[in-house]
Structures are given as structure tokens and as C-alpha cells.
Amino acid sequence: MIDALEKYMDRLRKSGDSCGARINVVASSVPVGWGDPVYDRLDAAIAYAMMGINAVKGVEIGAGFGAIEQKGTEHSDEMSPGGFLSNNAGGVLGGISTGKDVTVSIANKPTSSISMDRQPID
């Protein structure tokens, strides 16, 4: 996998082009109860911080955009005496951390400052 990525990046570099990327971030051992259900939502703070990174054009927490393909019964993070049985919400429910891993994906755009008159590198 890494070898294929290195070859792809070499081809991009030699052609004078760029690409975007999806970066997945996982925060483990986040204490239960961080955030607030209205004004200081943890998910809003995460999205705000991620969008502050240069070139980030999208933020997804948990199932994110994939949630549109789920039914409510599939997406809900059911609780049991041992804790949540799934983590579709990405560790944040109602703006408050659940104790599950907080999972975030960000979409970075390709570098847009590349000249259209680029000369490929041999």
C-alpha cells in the first residue's frame, strides 16, 4: 500500500500536479461529559478547529456523510450496561463526549496554486 502511494506521489510530482487527501483522526480515552448540548458543543468545537487548518474543506465526525445512507435504527448508538454498542456518532452525542473514541475525518483540497502552464519534470 505504501509503495503504491509513493509511486502515485512521484507521478504527481513529475507531472507538476497535486491531489487532495482524506485524513482520519482518532482521539482515544476522551473523558465522558466534555462539551455542552447547546452553546459549547464538542462536535462544533472539533469542526471549528479542523476547518482552521489550511486546505481543509470538509469535516466528518463519526459516520458523517455516510449517515444519510443509514436508517435511524442502524445509526443509533445503543447503550448497554457495558457502554455503547457502536460508535456511529463518533464519540459525541448531543454535543457531549460519550467516552467512545472520537473519530474525525477531514478532507484536504489539492494545492490550487499550481500553474496551468506547468512543465512536467523528467
C-alpha positions, -999 to 999 in steps of 0.1 A, spaced: 0 0 0 28 25 9 47 15 -22 17 23 -44 12 56 -26 48 66 -31 46 57 -68 14 78 -72 30 108 -54 61 105 -76 39 106 -107 21 136 -95 53 154 -86 68 147 -120 37 158 -138 36 191 -118 2 183 -103 -12 178 -69 -40 158 -51 -63 162 -21 -64 138 8 -87 124 34 -71 123 69 -87 102 97 -80 112 133 -89 92 164 -88 105 199 -89 77 225 -96 79 262 -116 111 259 -134 116 292 -172 113 293 -191 146 296 -169 170 277 -189 196 258 -224 211 262 -257 203 244 -262 239 232 -235 266 232 -202 248 237 -209 216 217 -178 194 215 -186 184 179 -189 221 169 -155 229 186 -139 200 168 -153 211 134 -142 247 141 -107 236 149 -104 213 119 -117 240 95 -90 263 108 -63 241 93 -52 254 59 -66 235 29 -93 216 49 -126 218 30 -147 192 49 -151 177 83 -169 145 92 -174 132 127 -183 96 132 -204 82 103 -206 118 90 -220 119 54 -224 81 55 -252 86 79 -275 97 51 -275 61 39 -284 47 73 -318 42 89 -323 56 124 -322 20 138 -288 15 121 -273 48 131 -283 49 167 -255 41 192 -274 18 216 -264 17 252 -259 -14 273 -248 -19 309 -212 -22 295 -214 10 275 -223 19 239 -226 -10 214 -215 11 184 -199 45 176 -217 59 146 -218 93 163 -180 94 165 -179 96 203 -201 127 206 -238 126 212 -258 158 217 -226 178 218 -212 158 247 -184 132 247 -196 96 253 -163 80 263 -160 62 230 -132 71 206 -138 105 190 -134 98 153 -129 127 128 -121 127 91 -110 158 72 -109 165 35 -79 185 22 -81 201 -12 -53 197 -37 -29 226 -39 -45 252 -61 -15 274 -67 -1 251 -94 2 269 -127 -18 256 -156 13 262 -178 33 237 -157 61 219 -173 64 181 -164 96 171 -148 115 143 -165 
